[in-house]
Amino acid sequence: MKHMKVAEARARFGEILDEAQKGAEVVIERRGVRFRLTAEPVPAARRIRPPLFESVDASLLDGQWTWQAGPSGLTFRAGRKPR
């Protein structure tokens, strides 16, 4: 268990979080009051990110696509990939 005053905790906040994440209990004391800092793992369901694509063209999934250059820039075109 690490024990420190607030001034030291401010200066080493990142290190304190690292220690707590490793499982160590950190106690910070301020004016006679002790605060215990422990890490709490986030449930897996909260870490899941939403998908980047809501829907994808079937030809893209099959690998049957190409890019077409035009005046407006590159555009997606379904069809066979050039070899």
N, C-alpha and C positions, 0 to 999 in steps of 0.2 A: 504494500500500500504506500503510495506516494503522499506526502503531506507538505503543503506549501502555502504561503501567504498570497494574497490577491495580486500584489505587485509582480511577484515572480510568475504567477499564473498568466497574467497579461502578456508578459514578455515571451513566454514559452507555450502559448496556446496551442499551436500546431503539434508540438511534442506531446502535450497533455492528451490531445485527442488520439494520437497514435498509441499512447500507452493504454488508454481506456479501450481502444479497439482491440488491442492484444489481450485484453482480459484483466488488466491491472485496475484496481480501484484507486481513484485519485481523490484526495480530500483537500479542499481549498477552504482556508479559514479567513473570515473577515469579521473583525470586531467581536470575537468570541462566539461566532456562529460558524459551524462546520457544514460544508456542502460536499456531498459525495457525488462524484462523476463516474458513471459506468456507461458502457456502450450497450445499446439496444438494437439487435439486428432488425432490419426491415423485412417484413414478410415478403416472400417471393412474388406474390400477386401484385404488389405495389411497384415492383421493379420492371414489370413487363411494359415495353414501349408499344405504342400503337404502330400498326404497319405503315410503311412509307407509301405504299400504293394500295388504294382501295380496290381497284380492278385493273386487270392487265389484258391487253388484246391477245386472243388465242394464238395468233401467228407469232407474236413475240415469245410466248412460252414454247412454241415448237421450234424456234430458231429460224423461222421463215420471215425475215425482215431485212430491210436495208435502209440507208439514209439517202435522201435525195437532196441535192444542192439546187437552190433556186434563188430568186431575187430576195426572198424573205429570209434566207439563211437555210440551215439544214432542217429537214422535216422527215418524220418517220414515214416509211412506206412499206406496207405489207407486201410480201412477195419473196422470191428466192434470194438468198444472200449471194452476192457475187463471189466467184471463187478465184 
